[in-house]
Amino acid sequence: MQANGVRAFCTHGHLYSVNRSRMQLAEQAKAHECQFAFYGHTHVAKHETIGGVHVVNPGSISQSRSSIEESYVELIIDETIGQAELKLRNRQHEIIDQDKFEI
């Protein structure tokens, strides 16, 4: 998927064995020239950078499998300054965690 010059690879994580490692997922996203890789399957919210790709699991809005409550992710991109903000929100739409970074 692409918007305003930013590309994202989206998949269900079981296809890339994300329980063991997200490296294969990041490599696939990079092969498609994507800055982001979004995945599900684990129900565990996570953001990490692997090989220059922002690898993101939004968690689960109905059944979290971690100490983090049920969640979803909001991604805000400001292409004019080359910056992104990732906000992890709960069911009440409150921010649980957030991160800003260059893209």
DOMAR-184151 format. One line per 10 residues: number of its first residue (from 0); their letters; for each residue x, y, z of C-alpha. Coordinates in Angstrom, 3 decimals. Example, Ala and Ser with C-alpha at 12.3 -4.5 7.8 and 13.67 -1.06 7.14 Angstrom:
2
0 = AS = 12.300,-4.500,7.800 | 13.670,-1.060,7.140
//
This chain:
103
0 = MQANGVRAFC = 0.000,0.000,0.000 | 1.263,3.500,-0.762 | 0.266,7.020,0.292 | 2.145,10.259,-0.315 | 5.333,8.455,-1.307 | 5.396,6.244,1.793 | 5.032,2.521,1.186 | 3.776,-0.109,3.632 | 3.742,-3.895,3.442 | 0.799,-5.501,5.295
10 = THGHLYSVNR = 0.384,-9.184,6.104 | -0.713,-11.709,8.672 | 2.407,-12.618,10.625 | 2.111,-16.411,10.471 | 3.213,-16.231,6.823 | 6.614,-14.935,7.989 | 7.086,-16.876,11.256 | 6.970,-13.673,13.330 | 6.864,-15.595,16.614 | 10.517,-16.501,16.053
20 = SRMQLAEQAK = 11.839,-13.433,14.221 | 10.591,-10.480,12.203 | 13.708,-10.433,9.992 | 12.057,-12.299,7.090 | 9.113,-9.890,7.224 | 11.421,-6.856,7.196 | 13.370,-8.299,4.258 | 10.152,-8.848,2.299 | 9.030,-5.268,2.991 | 12.436,-3.966,1.916
30 = AHECQFAFYG = 12.253,-6.040,-1.296 | 9.014,-4.167,-2.074 | 10.718,-0.829,-1.254 | 8.512,-0.292,1.815 | 9.418,1.804,4.849 | 6.842,0.006,7.024 | 5.778,-3.598,7.576 | 2.507,-4.115,9.463 | 1.591,-7.578,10.714 | -0.799,-9.389,13.002
40 = HTHVAKHETI = -1.019,-12.920,14.433 | 0.697,-12.527,17.827 | -1.822,-10.102,19.402 | 1.195,-8.361,20.978 | 1.747,-4.670,20.227 | 5.288,-4.022,19.054 | 7.353,-1.496,17.080 | 10.920,-2.192,16.093 | 13.240,-1.111,13.306 | 14.892,-3.944,11.394
50 = GGVHVVNPGS = 17.216,-3.187,8.503 | 15.758,0.291,8.148 | 12.143,-0.966,8.032 | 9.679,0.015,10.770 | 8.065,-3.301,11.718 | 4.757,-2.768,13.526 | 2.200,-5.015,15.179 | -0.815,-2.977,16.358 | -1.676,-5.566,19.003 | -5.299,-6.646,19.228
60 = ISQSRSSIEE = -8.396,-4.532,19.750 | -10.254,-7.476,21.315 | -7.811,-9.995,22.781 | -4.360,-8.809,23.842 | -1.849,-11.528,24.646 | 0.550,-9.329,26.592 | 0.623,-6.974,29.545 | -0.359,-4.171,27.145 | -4.106,-3.659,27.032 | -6.174,-4.102,23.845
70 = SYVELIIDET = -4.855,-1.682,21.242 | -4.625,-0.342,17.719 | -2.070,1.853,15.946 | -2.434,5.295,14.427 | 0.300,6.340,11.993 | 0.669,10.034,11.165 | 3.070,10.930,8.376 | 4.340,14.428,7.655 | 6.114,14.034,4.340 | 7.006,17.749,4.257
80 = IGQAELKLRN = 9.520,17.226,7.075 | 10.110,13.497,6.578 | 8.741,12.534,9.967 | 6.278,9.929,11.206 | 4.500,9.512,14.506 | 3.225,6.150,15.652 | 0.546,6.215,18.362 | -0.590,3.086,20.176 | -4.156,3.646,21.405 | -6.500,1.663,23.638
90 = RQHEIIDQDK = -10.215,0.979,23.126 | -11.073,4.368,24.617 | -8.786,5.950,21.971 | -6.338,7.108,24.656 | -2.646,7.095,23.795 | -0.838,4.229,25.543 | 2.528,4.813,23.886 | 3.937,6.883,21.044 | 7.097,7.307,19.045 | 8.321,9.914,16.545
100 = FEI = 10.984,9.157,13.982 | 12.364,10.202,10.616 | 11.298,8.379,7.478
//
